[in-house]
Amino acid sequence: MEEPCVYYNTCPILTGKIQLEEKRLNDYKSRFCNAGKDSWSKCIRFQVREIVGRCPLDIMPDASMSPEEIIEKYDL
């Protein structure tokens, strides 16, 4: 198994603060969270958090906005 995301234990998606259907949650885990640094660094939540230290709850790992657009939209 690849190394999990550095934010695995605090991500609101994985801690249940963001409620998702199990299929979608498992998809995110396999595509981003547990797939090694090359994959979790593609997660938009990860990218925003790396830049500003936090990410809005309604942003999903595969969001269509860029990290910069999110930062501007949410005034982070």
N, C-alpha and C positions, 0 to 999 in steps of 0.2 A: 504494500500500500504506500502511496506517495505521502509526503509530508502534508499535514493539514494546514490550512490558512493560519497565519499568525493571530487572526482575530476570531478564530473558531469558537473559543469559549465565551466570547463577549458579543458576538454577532446577534442582533435582535431576531434575525430569521431563525437561527439555530437555538436560541434560548426561549423561543416561543412568544416573544413580544410582538412579533409580526406573525399573524396566523395565516398559514397557507395550507392548501390541501396536500395530503401526504405525497401524492405523485409529483407535484411541483417542487415540494421540499426535497424529495429524493433526487430529482433532476438537478436542482441547484447544487446539492451536495456532491453529486458525481461529476458535474461539469466544472464546478468552481472550487468548492470547499476542500475536497479530499483528493484533488487531482494534481497536486504539486504546485510549486511556485509559478511556473509558466502559465498555469490555468487560473489559479486564484488571483494572480496579478491582472487578469483580464476582467475581473469582477468590478463593475462600476462602483459598488459600495466600497470595496477595498481601495480603489483609486481615489475616491473623494476623501476617505478617512486618512489616507496617507498624506494628502495635501493639507487638509484643514483640521484633522484630528477627530472628526465626527461626520456622520452622514444622516440625513433626514430619514425617518422611518419608512416613508412611502417610496423610497428608491429601491428598486430591485437589482440584483446582480447583472441582469441583461438589459438594463434601462437603455432607451434609445437616445437619451441625452448624453452629451460628453460630460466628464467631470467639471470642466470649466463652465458649461451651461448650467449645471446643477448648482455650482457654487454661486454663480451670478443670480439665478432664479431665487434661491433660498437665502441670499445675502449672507453667506457663510464666511 
